Amino acid sequence: MNKGKIMGKKEEKTLEELMNELEKISKELESENISLEDTIEKFKKGSEIAKLAEKKLNEAEKNISVIMGEGENEEEVEFTNE
C-alpha cells in the first residue's frame, strides 16, 4: 500500500516510465508471434500511453517557456528530437 495515496487512484507515471512501456510494447509487437486480437490490444494500449507521454512533453514545454520568461505573444519555439 502506498503511503499518502488515496486508494483506487492510479499513481502518475513519469515520462521515462511511459517511454519504457512504449518500447516494451513495440518490441513485443515486432518480435512475438501474437494473435490479431492481442496485437490490437497492445496497439490500443500503446496509443493511450503515447497520448499521456505527449501530454507530459507539452506540459514540460509550457513550464520551460514560463521559466525562460516567454510571453504568450512571443514566437513559439518548436522542440525536436534531433
TALIN-V643651 format. One record per helix or strand. SS is the DSSP state (H for helix, E for strand). FROM is the first residue (numbers start at 1). LEN is the number of residues. If there is no record, write none. Layout:
# TALIN-V643651
ss: <SS	SS>
from: <FROM	FROM>
len: <LEN	LEN>
This chain:
# TALIN-V643651
ss: <H	H>
from: <15	36>
len: <17	32>
